[in-house]
Amino acid sequence: MDSGMIGKIDKAKRYAQERKRFRFNKFDVVFHGDNNDHAISFDSGVFKCDCDFFTTHHHCGHSMALEILLEDTLPEIVEA
């Protein structure tokens, strides 16, 4: 491996530790829940989950787990 690539790998590892460098704007995730898989999406500050609880509360354990996991990497969450 050449020295240029070694430098890039070291830089990537440093960047990965600096979570505030990242800002997720849109994504889709499959969440493996205790009973079922759930489809979760995030777009422009808005979460959506296909679970029944989310339908009535606009938050659920699945979406909140992603908020915790991605802390400092999401734009401001839009409240429904």
Residue frames relative to the residue before (quaternion, step in Angstrom):
aa qw qx qy qz dx dy dz
M 1.0000 0.0000 0.0000 0.0000 0.00 0.00 0.00
D 0.4091 -0.7313 0.4876 0.2451 3.59 -0.86 0.91
S 0.6597 -0.5477 0.3512 0.3761 3.56 -1.22 0.53
G 0.5922 0.5707 -0.3663 0.4352 3.61 1.11 -0.58
M 0.6699 0.4825 -0.2934 0.4820 3.58 0.97 -0.85
I 0.6095 0.5412 -0.3539 0.4587 3.61 1.01 -0.72
G 0.6485 0.5157 -0.3096 0.4665 3.58 0.98 -0.82
K 0.6562 0.5094 -0.3077 0.4639 3.58 0.99 -0.85
I 0.6362 0.5196 -0.3265 0.4676 3.60 1.01 -0.78
D 0.6510 0.5060 -0.3160 0.4693 3.60 0.94 -0.85
K 0.6488 0.5139 -0.3081 0.4690 3.57 0.98 -0.86
A 0.6433 0.5236 -0.3182 0.4592 3.60 0.97 -0.85
K 0.6464 0.5115 -0.3204 0.4669 3.60 0.97 -0.81
R 0.6443 0.5076 -0.3153 0.4774 3.59 1.01 -0.80
Y 0.6472 0.5175 -0.3128 0.4642 3.59 0.93 -0.90
A 0.6544 0.5371 -0.3169 0.4276 3.59 0.91 -0.91
Q 0.6646 0.4934 -0.3007 0.4738 3.60 1.14 -0.54
E 0.6749 0.4575 -0.2781 0.5079 3.58 1.25 -0.34
R 0.2004 -0.8580 0.4633 0.0952 3.55 0.45 1.32
K 0.6346 0.5587 -0.3439 0.4084 3.59 1.02 -0.66
R 0.5312 0.6162 -0.4114 0.4110 3.61 1.23 -0.12
F 0.7157 0.4453 -0.2334 0.4849 3.58 1.18 -0.59
R 0.0109 -0.7736 0.6335 0.0019 3.57 -1.10 0.73
F 0.1988 -0.7814 0.5841 0.0935 3.57 -0.45 1.23
N 0.1806 -0.7992 0.5676 0.0808 3.57 -0.83 1.00
K 0.8030 -0.0176 0.0695 0.5916 3.56 1.05 -0.77
F 0.2401 0.7567 -0.5898 0.1479 3.57 -1.01 0.87
D 0.2499 -0.7124 0.6321 0.1742 3.53 -1.40 0.28
V 0.0508 -0.8006 0.5966 -0.0218 3.55 -0.95 0.93
V 0.2455 -0.6968 0.6437 0.1994 3.53 -1.20 0.58
F 0.1771 -0.7844 0.5916 0.0579 3.54 -0.68 1.18
H 0.2599 -0.7641 0.5726 0.1440 3.58 -0.71 1.07
G 0.1418 -0.8234 0.5482 0.0386 3.57 -0.10 1.33
D 0.7070 -0.4464 0.3296 0.4385 3.55 -1.30 0.05
N 0.7930 0.2918 -0.1393 0.5164 3.58 1.01 -0.79
N 0.8094 0.0250 0.0375 0.5855 3.58 1.01 -0.81
D 0.4873 -0.5794 0.5434 0.3625 3.50 -1.36 0.12
H 0.1358 -0.7863 0.5988 0.0682 3.56 -1.14 0.67
A 0.3467 -0.7117 0.5768 0.2014 3.53 -1.09 0.83
I 0.0226 -0.7864 0.6167 -0.0290 3.55 -0.73 1.12
S 0.0570 -0.7791 0.6232 0.0356 3.54 -1.02 0.81
F 0.1244 -0.7521 0.6424 0.0779 3.51 -1.30 0.47
D 0.1313 0.7870 -0.5889 0.1284 3.56 -0.77 1.04
S 0.8595 -0.0905 0.0225 0.5025 3.57 -0.74 1.12
G 0.7716 -0.3817 0.1898 0.4722 3.58 0.85 0.98
V 0.6764 0.4720 -0.2843 0.4887 3.60 1.26 0.04
F 0.2409 -0.7496 0.6033 0.1268 3.55 -0.86 1.07
K 0.0139 -0.7407 0.6694 0.0548 3.54 -1.31 0.46
C 0.0260 -0.7709 0.6364 -0.0027 3.55 -1.06 0.84
D 0.4457 -0.7202 0.4687 0.2511 3.56 -1.04 0.73
C 0.4799 0.6639 -0.4602 0.3424 3.63 1.19 0.18
D 0.6453 -0.5575 0.3737 0.3649 3.56 -1.22 0.57
F 0.6356 0.5486 -0.3370 0.4259 3.60 0.95 -0.84
F 0.6491 0.5317 -0.3231 0.4376 3.58 0.94 -0.87
T 0.5928 0.6064 -0.3576 0.3912 3.57 1.02 -0.79
T 0.7806 0.3353 -0.1752 0.4975 3.59 0.94 -0.83
H 0.7747 0.3647 -0.1808 0.4839 3.61 1.14 -0.54
H 0.3431 -0.7736 0.4627 0.2640 3.61 1.28 -0.25
H 0.7004 0.2404 -0.2406 0.6275 3.55 1.32 0.45
C 0.0442 0.7787 -0.6259 -0.0040 3.57 -1.20 0.37
G 0.7076 -0.4486 0.3258 0.4381 3.55 -1.26 0.13
H 0.6363 0.5417 -0.3255 0.4425 3.57 1.09 -0.71
S 0.6990 0.4486 -0.2741 0.4848 3.59 0.86 -0.96
M 0.6535 0.5084 -0.3236 0.4580 3.59 0.99 -0.76
A 0.6025 0.5454 -0.3577 0.4600 3.61 1.08 -0.65
L 0.6539 0.4954 -0.3097 0.4806 3.60 1.02 -0.76
E 0.6098 0.5391 -0.3536 0.4609 3.59 1.02 -0.71
I 0.6654 0.4870 -0.2999 0.4798 3.58 0.96 -0.85
L 0.6605 0.5251 -0.2989 0.4457 3.57 0.89 -0.95
L 0.7850 0.3259 -0.1430 0.5071 3.56 0.95 -0.94
E 0.1703 0.8202 -0.5254 0.1491 3.57 1.21 0.50
D 0.8304 0.1687 -0.1902 0.4958 3.54 -1.00 0.97
T 0.6865 0.4625 -0.3038 0.4718 3.63 1.18 0.12
L 0.6522 0.4856 -0.3121 0.4913 3.59 1.29 -0.03
P 0.4833 -0.6100 0.5164 0.3573 3.58 -1.11 0.55
E 0.7253 -0.4019 0.3024 0.4701 3.58 -1.26 0.10
I 0.4071 -0.7133 0.5217 0.2308 3.57 -0.89 1.00
V 0.3214 -0.7383 0.5661 0.1766 3.56 -0.88 1.01
E 0.3183 -0.7492 0.5534 0.1762 3.58 -0.77 1.07
A 0.3718 -0.7397 0.5203 0.2094 3.55 -0.92 0.92
